[in-house]
Amino acid sequence: MRINFLAKFCFFFVITCVLAMAGYQIYLKVSAPYETTEAKEVTVRDSYSTTALVLRDEKVIPMVNRGTVSYLFNDVAKVTEGMAVAEIYESYEQVALKHRIALLDEEIKMISEADDPGVTEVANLDSINRLVLAQIKKLGETTVKGVVGSVSEIKNELTKQLSKKQIITGLEESFIVRQTALETEKAELEGQFRLAKPQIITAPESGYFIGYSDGYESSLTTEYAQNMTLDIFDMFMEGQNQDVADPVQTVGKVISNYNWYIAYPVSNDNLSEFRKGASFNLNFLSIGVNDIQAKVYDIITEKDEDRSLIIFKSNLMSSELASVRFPEIEIVFRSYDGLQVPASALHYSNEKGYTGVYVQEASVIRFKKVEPVFQNERFVVSEINQLDSSRLQLFDKVIISGKDLYDGKPLE
C-alpha cells in the first residue's frame, strides 16, 4: 500500500510541476508588452537552379571478351593513346587475388615503416595522436560526401600511425612476427596469381579515362553546342532518345576533348544576368560538387518562348563531373551579408527621416536605422556597421509587435 501511495504522490507532483511551468510561460507571454526577436547575421544568395544537360566528346571502350574488369585507376586519369587502363581476367577470383596481394604489400610496407627504429625514435606521441585524429576527421568528411575512392588510402595511413603508437607506448615491441606471416601469405598468393593471363585494355586515344558509361556517349556530343535548340534540349530531357549503347557491354570511356559543354535553360526574366564570355561558378547540387568555373559560350533565344538556353563551356574534370549527364546546377548571381529582421518590424520615422526598427535597449525603447542590402516580402537584410551606434546591431532585440512605440519610451 505504501508503494502505491508513493507512486501516486510522485505522479501528482510531476503533473503539478509541468502545469506550473506551463502557466509561468503563459504568464510571461501575456504580461510581456512587446514581442521581440534577435537581429541575426545571415548570408542571402540571389541564385537560380535548374536541371541541365552535359555534352562531351567521348570514345567508348567496348568489352570484347567476357570476364571481370580490374581498373588500373581509382579516379579519372589523364591518359595517352595506347596507355593501359584496365585488365580483364577470366574470373572474379583472379581479380580478388590481385587485390589481396596489393593489400598485403601495402600492409607490409606500413608495418616495416612503423617498425623502423629510426622512424619511431624521432616520432612522439603527441604528433602521432594529431595525425590519427586528422585521418579520422578526413574519413568522416569523406564518408559524408559519399566519396569512397580515398577511403583505402585513409585506412592505410591510420593503420600505420596506430602501429607506431603501439610501439612507442610499449604495447608492442616489434611487428616482425606479423610481417613474416604477411610475407608468407603474399608469396603463396603470388604463386597462384602467376597462372592468370589477363587481357590488357589500352586507351584508344588521349584524354581523360573513366571506368563508367551511361549509354549517351555517341549521342550527347559537343556537336550540339553549336546547334542546340529548345526542342532538342527537351527531347533529351524527356528521354525521347532511345538509341543509346548498353553500358554493361563497355569497359569505360575516354573523354577525348578537354572542353565540355552544359546546356542550361533559364527564364527570360533572368536572361539579363548572362553575356557571352562571362565566367560563372557552377554548383552541381545533385553530386555535391561546387564552384566549377565555366564561361558562357553561347546564348540561344527563340521567338514566342519565355525561356532561353545558356551554353556553358568548361575544361575542368573529375570523376563526379565525368559521370553526370543531367545534373541540377545552381548559379549564385550575388550574395548579401547582413542582419536579418522581419519586414513587419520596419517603421518609417518622420522625426529621424529614415526607415528603421524599434529595439529594447536596457530600460528604454530605441529607434535604430536599417540600411537594406536585400529585401523581400518576408524579411530585410540590413548592412552591418558596428561603428555606427545609431544603426541596428547584432543581437539587438527587435520589437515585432507592440503599440505606441517611440524612441526613448521607457519600458514598463
Salt bridges, closest charged atoms under 4 A:
ASP46 OD2 - ARG334 NH2 2.71
GLU58 OE2 - ARG56 NE 2.69
GLU58 OE2 - LYS253 NZ 2.94
GLU58 OE1 - ARG325 NH2 2.95
GLU87 OE1 - LYS98 NZ 2.80
ASP105 OD2 - LYS109 NZ 3.65
ASP105 OD1 - LYS186 NZ 2.81
GLU107 OE2 - ARG178 NH2 2.99
GLU113 OE1 - LYS160 NZ 3.48
GLU113 OE2 - LYS164 NZ 3.67
GLU157 OE1 - LYS160 NZ 3.27
GLU185 OE2 - ARG100 NH2 3.12
GLU190 OE2 - LYS186 NZ 3.92
ASP214 OD2 - ARG325 NE 2.89
GLU217 OE2 - LYS253 NZ 3.00
ASP234 OD2 - ARG307 NH2 2.57
GLU273 OE2 - ARG334 NH2 2.72
ASP298 OD1 - LYS276 NZ 3.41
GLU305 OE1 - ARG307 NE 3.86
GLU330 OE2 - ARG45 NH2 2.87
GLU361 OE1 - LYS368 NZ 3.28
GLU371 OE2 - LYS369 NZ 3.02
GLU383 OE1 - ARG391 NH1 2.69
ASP388 OD2 - ARG391 NE 3.52
ASP396 OD2 - LYS368 NZ 3.03
ASP407 OD2 - LYS352 NZ 3.38
